[in-house]
Amino acid sequence: MTPENTQCQDQYIARINRVIDHIEENLGGELRLKDLARVARFSPFHFHRIFSAMVGETLNHFIQRIRIEKAASQLVGNPKKSITTVAIDCGFSSSAAFSRAFRETFNMSPSQWRKERKANRKADQTIGKSGKDFAVSTLYIDSDTKRPTWRVKMQDKEQIRVHVKQMPEHNVAYVRHIGPYKGDAKLFESLFGKLMAWAGPRDLLRFPETKILAVYHDDPEITDEEKLRVSACITVPKGTPVDGEIGTMAIPGGKYAVGRFELTSDEYQGAWDAIFGGWLPSSGYQPDDRPCYELFPYEGGECSCEKQTVDICVPVKPMP
């Protein structure tokens, strides 16, 4: 592929990513083909064909899938939210239309899904309390930060502190991957390498001010592995021009549960499980709809160690 062809392909990827970002930000509203084509700067006819070819599913199917998966997550994460409210918030015209689409996807009704997932969460909590995988301390006030704090004990690891704190909005430039990513250190190295190679010559790497993040857009317990989305990100000033495959987006601020870990590439799943399966059920909080992310603290110099320091950040709100 010539450099010109590569540049053209990157532009197409960036335009499609802008549409995907727009869909996620406006999931509860009307998402018309002509409006999304305008976001992509393609004619409606060509946009529909390009989207299908690049994403691997039609535009309508993609929107429907994202709405269903977001609703499936809300049904479990917001147990007191009515099914009708979940349906409307995720862009369905009625609870009946939502129930039909949900059953077609998961072969069960929304109420059955909520009931089964609630039972599974209780089982996970029991495992956590037994100490087989992780154990959680009661709430205390950290003497250094003066914040409410929990300690999570992962198997064969030191206790990890979890704080609930207000995180700022992050305006980021990103490179996105769609597909499997679990435990794939080379994939993340490639994504961040591409991002840094773009940012460096533009004087956008200004550590320690610049933050490095990995943003996870989907729930791996719901979304098919081949359709999972992850974005390698760095913070940039608002209005920073981007080109090629690079896109920009805003990661909302608000309350997040933050746990700092030192992990090898094969320990990330265990750390996420410790937050969701260990800490969350006993915390008095429930997950919010904002994206989860990993924040990599700047430690100065090049890290040659096997373990990576990472803050796992999960959006939360109080249980009703």
C-alpha positions as a Markdown table, in Angstrom:
| # | Residue | x | y | z |
|---|---|---|---|---|
| 1 | Met | 0.0 | 0.0 | 0.0 |
| 2 | Thr | 1.4 | 3.4 | -1.0 |
| 3 | Pro | 1.7 | 6.2 | 1.6 |
| 4 | Glu | -1.1 | 8.1 | -0.2 |
| 5 | Asn | -3.4 | 5.0 | 0.1 |
| 6 | Thr | -2.5 | 4.6 | 3.8 |
| 7 | Gln | -3.3 | 8.3 | 4.4 |
| 8 | Cys | -6.6 | 7.9 | 2.7 |
| 9 | Gln | -7.5 | 4.8 | 4.7 |
| 10 | Asp | -6.6 | 6.6 | 7.9 |
| 11 | Gln | -8.9 | 9.4 | 7.0 |
| 12 | Tyr | -11.8 | 7.0 | 6.4 |
| 13 | Ile | -11.1 | 5.3 | 9.8 |
| 14 | Ala | -11.1 | 8.7 | 11.5 |
| 15 | Arg | -14.5 | 9.7 | 9.9 |
| 16 | Ile | -16.1 | 6.4 | 10.9 |
| 17 | Asn | -14.8 | 6.8 | 14.5 |
| 18 | Arg | -16.3 | 10.3 | 14.6 |
| 19 | Val | -19.7 | 8.8 | 13.7 |
| 20 | Ile | -19.3 | 6.0 | 16.3 |
| 21 | Asp | -18.5 | 8.6 | 19.0 |
| 22 | His | -21.6 | 10.7 | 17.9 |
| 23 | Ile | -23.8 | 7.7 | 18.1 |
| 24 | Glu | -22.7 | 6.9 | 21.7 |
| 25 | Glu | -23.1 | 10.5 | 22.8 |
| 26 | Asn | -26.7 | 10.6 | 21.3 |
| 27 | Leu | -27.9 | 7.1 | 21.9 |
| 28 | Gly | -31.2 | 8.2 | 23.4 |
| 29 | Gly | -32.1 | 10.5 | 20.5 |
| 30 | Glu | -33.0 | 10.1 | 16.8 |
| 31 | Leu | -30.0 | 8.9 | 14.8 |
| 32 | Arg | -30.9 | 9.6 | 11.1 |
| 33 | Leu | -28.8 | 8.4 | 8.2 |
| 34 | Lys | -28.5 | 11.8 | 6.7 |
| 35 | Asp | -27.3 | 13.4 | 9.9 |
| 36 | Leu | -24.7 | 10.7 | 10.6 |
| 37 | Ala | -23.5 | 11.0 | 7.0 |
| 38 | Arg | -23.0 | 14.7 | 7.6 |
| 39 | Val | -20.9 | 13.9 | 10.6 |
| 40 | Ala | -18.8 | 11.6 | 8.4 |
| 41 | Arg | -18.7 | 14.1 | 5.5 |
| 42 | Phe | -19.9 | 11.5 | 3.0 |
| 43 | Ser | -23.1 | 11.4 | 0.9 |
| 44 | Pro | -25.8 | 9.3 | 2.6 |
| 45 | Phe | -25.6 | 6.6 | -0.1 |
| 46 | His | -21.8 | 6.2 | 0.0 |
| 47 | Phe | -21.6 | 6.6 | 3.8 |
| 48 | His | -23.9 | 3.6 | 4.4 |
| 49 | Arg | -21.8 | 1.4 | 2.2 |
| 50 | Ile | -18.5 | 2.6 | 3.6 |
| 51 | Phe | -19.7 | 2.2 | 7.2 |
| 52 | Ser | -20.9 | -1.4 | 6.5 |
| 53 | Ala | -17.6 | -2.3 | 4.8 |
| 54 | Met | -15.4 | -0.9 | 7.5 |
| 55 | Val | -17.3 | -1.8 | 10.7 |
| 56 | Gly | -18.5 | -5.2 | 9.5 |
| 57 | Glu | -22.2 | -4.5 | 10.1 |
| 58 | Thr | -24.8 | -2.2 | 8.7 |
| 59 | Leu | -25.4 | 1.2 | 10.3 |
| 60 | Asn | -28.9 | 0.2 | 11.6 |
| 61 | His | -27.6 | -3.1 | 13.1 |
| 62 | Phe | -24.7 | -1.3 | 14.8 |
| 63 | Ile | -27.0 | 1.3 | 16.4 |
| 64 | Gln | -29.5 | -1.4 | 17.5 |
| 65 | Arg | -26.7 | -3.5 | 18.9 |
| 66 | Ile | -25.1 | -0.6 | 20.9 |
| 67 | Arg | -28.6 | 0.4 | 22.2 |
| 68 | Ile | -29.3 | -3.2 | 23.3 |
| 69 | Glu | -25.9 | -3.7 | 24.9 |
| 70 | Lys | -26.2 | -0.3 | 26.8 |
| 71 | Ala | -29.6 | -1.3 | 28.0 |
| 72 | Ala | -28.4 | -4.7 | 29.1 |
| 73 | Ser | -25.7 | -3.0 | 31.2 |
| 74 | Gln | -28.2 | -0.6 | 32.7 |
| 75 | Leu | -30.7 | -3.3 | 33.6 |
| 76 | Val | -28.0 | -4.8 | 35.9 |
| 77 | Gly | -26.2 | -1.7 | 37.0 |
| 78 | Asn | -29.4 | 0.3 | 37.8 |
| 79 | Pro | -31.6 | -2.4 | 39.4 |
| 80 | Lys | -34.3 | 0.1 | 40.5 |
| 81 | Lys | -34.6 | 1.8 | 37.1 |
| 82 | Ser | -37.7 | 0.6 | 35.3 |
| 83 | Ile | -37.5 | -1.4 | 32.1 |
| 84 | Thr | -39.5 | 1.3 | 30.3 |
| 85 | Thr | -37.2 | 4.0 | 31.4 |
| 86 | Val | -34.1 | 2.0 | 30.4 |
| 87 | Ala | -35.7 | 1.4 | 27.0 |
| 88 | Ile | -36.5 | 5.1 | 26.4 |
| 89 | Asp | -33.1 | 6.3 | 27.6 |
| 90 | Cys | -31.4 | 3.9 | 25.2 |
| 91 | Gly | -33.4 | 5.2 | 22.2 |
| 92 | Phe | -36.3 | 2.6 | 21.9 |
| 93 | Ser | -39.7 | 4.0 | 21.0 |
| 94 | Ser | -41.5 | 1.8 | 23.6 |
| 95 | Ser | -40.9 | -1.0 | 26.1 |
| 96 | Ala | -42.6 | -3.4 | 23.8 |
| 97 | Ala | -40.2 | -2.7 | 20.9 |
| 98 | Phe | -37.3 | -2.9 | 23.3 |
| 99 | Ser | -38.5 | -6.3 | 24.7 |
| 100 | Arg | -38.8 | -7.7 | 21.2 |
| 101 | Ala | -35.3 | -6.6 | 20.2 |
| 102 | Phe | -33.8 | -7.7 | 23.5 |
| 103 | Arg | -35.3 | -11.2 | 23.2 |
| 104 | Glu | -34.0 | -11.5 | 19.7 |
| 105 | Thr | -30.5 | -10.7 | 20.9 |
| 106 | Phe | -30.3 | -12.6 | 24.2 |
| 107 | Asn | -33.1 | -15.1 | 23.9 |
| 108 | Met | -34.7 | -13.9 | 27.1 |
| 109 | Ser | -36.8 | -11.0 | 28.3 |
| 110 | Pro | -35.2 | -7.9 | 29.9 |
| 111 | Ser | -36.7 | -8.9 | 33.3 |
| 112 | Gln | -35.3 | -12.4 | 33.0 |
| 113 | Trp | -31.9 | -10.9 | 32.1 |
| 114 | Arg | -32.0 | -8.6 | 35.2 |
| 115 | Lys | -33.0 | -11.5 | 37.5 |
| 116 | Glu | -30.3 | -13.9 | 36.2 |
| 117 | Arg | -27.5 | -11.2 | 36.3 |
| 118 | Lys | -28.5 | -10.2 | 39.8 |
| 119 | Ala | -28.2 | -13.8 | 40.9 |
| 120 | Asn | -24.8 | -14.1 | 39.3 |
| 121 | Arg | -23.6 | -10.9 | 41.1 |
| 122 | Lys | -24.7 | -12.3 | 44.4 |
| 123 | Ala | -22.7 | -15.4 | 43.7 |
| 124 | Asp | -19.6 | -13.3 | 42.8 |
| 125 | Gln | -20.0 | -11.4 | 46.1 |
| 126 | Thr | -20.2 | -14.6 | 48.0 |
| 127 | Ile | -16.9 | -15.8 | 46.4 |
| 128 | Gly | -15.3 | -12.5 | 47.3 |
| 129 | Lys | -16.4 | -12.7 | 50.9 |
| 130 | Ser | -15.1 | -16.3 | 51.2 |
| 131 | Gly | -11.6 | -15.0 | 50.3 |
| 132 | Lys | -11.1 | -17.4 | 47.4 |
| 133 | Asp | -10.3 | -14.7 | 44.9 |
| 134 | Phe | -10.3 | -11.4 | 46.7 |
| 135 | Ala | -11.4 | -9.9 | 50.0 |
| 136 | Val | -12.6 | -6.3 | 50.8 |
| 137 | Ser | -12.1 | -4.4 | 54.0 |
| 138 | Thr | -14.8 | -2.3 | 55.5 |
| 139 | Leu | -14.9 | 1.4 | 54.8 |
| 140 | Tyr | -12.4 | 3.6 | 56.6 |
| 141 | Ile | -11.0 | 7.1 | 56.3 |
| 142 | Asp | -7.5 | 7.2 | 54.8 |
| 143 | Ser | -5.1 | 9.1 | 57.2 |
| 144 | Asp | -3.1 | 10.6 | 54.2 |
| 145 | Thr | -5.9 | 11.6 | 51.8 |
| 146 | Lys | -8.7 | 12.0 | 54.3 |
| 147 | Arg | -10.9 | 10.3 | 51.8 |
| 148 | Pro | -13.3 | 7.3 | 52.3 |
| 149 | Thr | -11.2 | 4.2 | 51.4 |
| 150 | Trp | -11.5 | 0.5 | 51.0 |
| 151 | Arg | -8.8 | -2.1 | 50.9 |
| 152 | Val | -9.0 | -4.9 | 48.3 |
| 153 | Lys | -6.9 | -8.0 | 48.7 |
| 154 | Met | -6.3 | -9.8 | 45.5 |
| 155 | Gln | -4.9 | -13.4 | 45.5 |
| 156 | Asp | -1.1 | -13.4 | 45.9 |
| 157 | Lys | -0.9 | -9.6 | 45.9 |
| 158 | Glu | -0.7 | -6.8 | 48.5 |
| 159 | Gln | -3.8 | -4.9 | 49.5 |
| 160 | Ile | -5.0 | -2.3 | 47.1 |
| 161 | Arg | -6.7 | 0.9 | 48.2 |
| 162 | Val | -9.8 | 2.0 | 46.4 |
| 163 | His | -11.0 | 5.6 | 46.6 |
| 164 | Val | -14.2 | 7.2 | 45.3 |
| 165 | Lys | -13.2 | 10.6 | 44.0 |
| 166 | Gln | -14.2 | 13.3 | 41.6 |
| 167 | Met | -12.2 | 12.9 | 38.3 |
| 168 | Pro | -11.9 | 15.8 | 35.8 |
| 169 | Glu | -13.1 | 15.6 | 32.2 |
| 170 | His | -10.3 | 14.5 | 29.9 |
| 171 | Asn | -10.1 | 15.8 | 26.3 |
| 172 | Val | -8.1 | 13.2 | 24.5 |
| 173 | Ala | -6.6 | 12.3 | 21.1 |
| 174 | Tyr | -7.0 | 8.6 | 20.4 |
| 175 | Val | -6.3 | 5.6 | 18.2 |
| 176 | Arg | -9.0 | 2.9 | 18.3 |
| 177 | His | -9.0 | -0.8 | 18.0 |
| 178 | Ile | -12.1 | -3.0 | 17.3 |
| 179 | Gly | -11.7 | -6.7 | 18.2 |
| 180 | Pro | -10.1 | -8.9 | 20.9 |
| 181 | Tyr | -7.6 | -7.2 | 23.2 |
| 182 | Lys | -7.5 | -9.1 | 26.5 |
| 183 | Gly | -3.8 | -9.8 | 27.6 |
| 184 | Asp | -2.5 | -8.6 | 24.2 |
| 185 | Ala | 0.5 | -6.5 | 25.3 |
| 186 | Lys | 1.8 | -6.2 | 21.7 |
| 187 | Leu | -1.5 | -4.7 | 20.5 |
| 188 | Phe | -1.5 | -2.0 | 23.2 |
| 189 | Glu | 2.2 | -1.3 | 22.5 |
| 190 | Ser | 1.3 | -0.8 | 18.8 |
| 191 | Leu | -1.7 | 1.5 | 19.5 |
| 192 | Phe | 0.2 | 3.7 | 21.9 |
| 193 | Gly | 3.3 | 3.7 | 19.7 |
| 194 | Lys | 1.2 | 5.0 | 16.8 |
| 195 | Leu | -0.3 | 7.6 | 19.0 |
| 196 | Met | 3.0 | 8.8 | 20.4 |
| 197 | Ala | 4.6 | 8.9 | 17.0 |
| 198 | Trp | 1.8 | 11.3 | 15.9 |
| 199 | Ala | 1.9 | 13.4 | 19.1 |
| 200 | Gly | 5.7 | 13.8 | 19.5 |
| 201 | Pro | 6.4 | 15.9 | 16.5 |
| 202 | Arg | 3.4 | 18.1 | 17.4 |
| 203 | Asp | 4.8 | 18.9 | 20.8 |
| 204 | Leu | 1.8 | 17.3 | 22.5 |
| 205 | Leu | 3.8 | 15.1 | 24.9 |
| 206 | Arg | 4.3 | 17.4 | 27.9 |
| 207 | Phe | 4.7 | 15.2 | 30.9 |
| 208 | Pro | 3.7 | 15.1 | 33.7 |
| 209 | Glu | 0.7 | 17.3 | 32.4 |
| 210 | Thr | -0.1 | 14.8 | 29.6 |
| 211 | Lys | -2.1 | 11.9 | 30.8 |
| 212 | Ile | -2.1 | 8.4 | 29.2 |
| 213 | Leu | -5.3 | 6.4 | 29.2 |
| 214 | Ala | -6.9 | 3.3 | 27.8 |
| 215 | Val | -10.7 | 3.7 | 27.4 |
| 216 | Tyr | -13.0 | 0.7 | 27.2 |
| 217 | His | -16.3 | 1.4 | 25.4 |
| 218 | Asp | -18.0 | -1.9 | 25.8 |
| 219 | Asp | -18.8 | -4.5 | 28.6 |
| 220 | Pro | -16.8 | -7.6 | 27.7 |
| 221 | Glu | -19.5 | -9.7 | 29.5 |
| 222 | Ile | -22.1 | -8.5 | 27.0 |
| 223 | Thr | -20.4 | -7.5 | 23.7 |
| 224 | Asp | -19.0 | -10.1 | 21.4 |
| 225 | Glu | -15.2 | -10.2 | 21.6 |
| 226 | Glu | -14.8 | -9.4 | 17.9 |
| 227 | Lys | -16.8 | -6.2 | 18.4 |
| 228 | Leu | -15.1 | -4.9 | 21.5 |
| 229 | Arg | -13.7 | -1.3 | 21.3 |
| 230 | Val | -10.7 | 0.1 | 23.1 |
| 231 | Ser | -9.1 | 3.5 | 22.6 |
| 232 | Ala | -5.5 | 4.3 | 23.4 |
| 233 | Cys | -5.5 | 8.0 | 24.4 |
| 234 | Ile | -3.4 | 10.9 | 25.6 |
| 235 | Thr | -4.9 | 14.2 | 26.9 |
| 236 | Val | -4.6 | 17.2 | 24.5 |
| 237 | Pro | -5.8 | 20.8 | 24.7 |
| 238 | Lys | -9.4 | 21.3 | 23.4 |
| 239 | Gly | -9.4 | 22.2 | 19.7 |
| 240 | Thr | -6.2 | 20.3 | 18.9 |
| 241 | Pro | -6.3 | 19.5 | 15.2 |
| 242 | Val | -6.1 | 15.8 | 14.3 |
| 243 | Asp | -5.4 | 13.9 | 11.1 |
| 244 | Gly | -5.2 | 10.5 | 9.7 |
| 245 | Glu | -6.4 | 7.7 | 12.0 |
| 246 | Ile | -6.2 | 10.0 | 15.0 |
| 247 | Gly | -9.5 | 11.1 | 16.6 |
| 248 | Thr | -10.5 | 13.3 | 19.5 |
| 249 | Met | -13.2 | 12.9 | 22.2 |
| 250 | Ala | -14.1 | 14.0 | 25.7 |
| 251 | Ile | -14.1 | 11.5 | 28.5 |
| 252 | Pro | -16.7 | 12.7 | 31.0 |
| 253 | Gly | -15.6 | 13.7 | 34.5 |
| 254 | Gly | -17.5 | 12.8 | 37.7 |
| 255 | Lys | -17.3 | 10.3 | 40.5 |
| 256 | Tyr | -15.1 | 7.3 | 39.8 |
| 257 | Ala | -13.9 | 4.4 | 42.0 |
| 258 | Val | -10.1 | 4.5 | 41.5 |
| 259 | Gly | -7.8 | 1.6 | 42.5 |
| 260 | Arg | -4.0 | 1.7 | 41.9 |
| 261 | Phe | -2.4 | -1.6 | 40.9 |
| 262 | Glu | 1.0 | -2.8 | 39.7 |
| 263 | Leu | 0.3 | -5.4 | 37.1 |
| 264 | Thr | 1.9 | -7.7 | 34.5 |
| 265 | Ser | 0.1 | -8.0 | 31.2 |
| 266 | Asp | -1.8 | -11.1 | 32.3 |
| 267 | Glu | -3.0 | -9.7 | 35.6 |
| 268 | Tyr | -5.3 | -6.9 | 34.3 |
| 269 | Gln | -8.4 | -9.1 | 34.2 |
| 270 | Gly | -7.9 | -10.1 | 37.8 |
| 271 | Ala | -7.6 | -6.4 | 38.8 |
| 272 | Trp | -10.8 | -5.5 | 37.0 |
| 273 | Asp | -12.6 | -8.5 | 38.6 |
| 274 | Ala | -11.4 | -7.3 | 42.0 |
| 275 | Ile | -13.1 | -4.0 | 41.4 |
| 276 | Phe | -16.3 | -5.2 | 39.9 |
| 277 | Gly | -16.7 | -8.5 | 41.7 |
| 278 | Gly | -15.0 | -7.7 | 45.0 |
| 279 | Trp | -15.3 | -4.0 | 45.8 |
| 280 | Leu | -18.4 | -2.9 | 44.0 |
| 281 | Pro | -21.0 | -5.2 | 45.5 |
| 282 | Ser | -20.1 | -4.2 | 49.1 |
| 283 | Ser | -19.4 | -0.5 | 48.4 |
| 284 | Gly | -22.9 | 1.1 | 48.4 |
| 285 | Tyr | -22.3 | 2.3 | 44.8 |
| 286 | Gln | -23.5 | 1.1 | 41.4 |
| 287 | Pro | -21.7 | 1.6 | 38.0 |
| 288 | Asp | -22.6 | 4.6 | 36.0 |
| 289 | Asp | -23.0 | 4.8 | 32.2 |
| 290 | Arg | -19.8 | 6.7 | 31.6 |
| 291 | Pro | -16.8 | 4.7 | 30.1 |
| 292 | Cys | -14.3 | 2.9 | 32.3 |
| 293 | Tyr | -10.7 | 3.5 | 31.7 |
| 294 | Glu | -7.1 | 2.8 | 32.8 |
| 295 | Leu | -5.0 | 5.8 | 33.7 |
| 296 | Phe | -1.2 | 5.3 | 33.6 |
| 297 | Pro | 0.5 | 7.6 | 36.1 |
| 298 | Tyr | 3.7 | 9.3 | 34.9 |
| 299 | Glu | 6.7 | 8.0 | 36.7 |
| 300 | Gly | 9.5 | 9.7 | 34.8 |
| 301 | Gly | 11.9 | 8.1 | 32.3 |
| 302 | Glu | 11.3 | 4.9 | 30.3 |
| 303 | Cys | 9.8 | 2.0 | 32.2 |
| 304 | Ser | 11.7 | -1.2 | 31.6 |
| 305 | Cys | 10.1 | -3.1 | 34.4 |
| 306 | Glu | 7.8 | -6.0 | 33.8 |
| 307 | Lys | 5.0 | -4.5 | 35.9 |
| 308 | Gln | 3.0 | -1.4 | 35.0 |
| 309 | Thr | 1.5 | 1.0 | 37.5 |
| 310 | Val | -2.1 | 1.6 | 36.5 |
| 311 | Asp | -5.2 | 3.3 | 38.0 |
| 312 | Ile | -8.3 | 1.4 | 37.2 |
| 313 | Cys | -11.1 | 4.0 | 37.0 |
| 314 | Val | -14.8 | 2.9 | 37.2 |
| 315 | Pro | -17.6 | 5.5 | 37.0 |
| 316 | Val | -20.0 | 5.1 | 39.9 |
| 317 | Lys | -23.0 | 6.7 | 41.6 |
| 318 | Pro | -24.7 | 5.9 | 44.9 |
| 319 | Met | -27.2 | 3.0 | 45.1 |
| 320 | Pro | -30.8 | 4.4 | 45.2 |
